[in-house]
Amino acid sequence: ISPGLVRISVGLEHIDDIIRDISQALEKSY
């Protein structure tokens, strides 16, 4: 299980923070 999936499953109540983190990660990878 990847750390990202763990964070998503643990932080469902903080979905906005997760979406922000994913968006930033995608921006950095491209």
C-alpha positions, 0 to 999 in steps of 0.5 A: 500500500502506498503512503498516498493511499494510507493518507487518503484512507486516514484523512477522509475528513480532510479531503480538501487537504488531500486534493491540494496535496495531490494537485501540488504533486502533479504540478511538480511531476510535470 
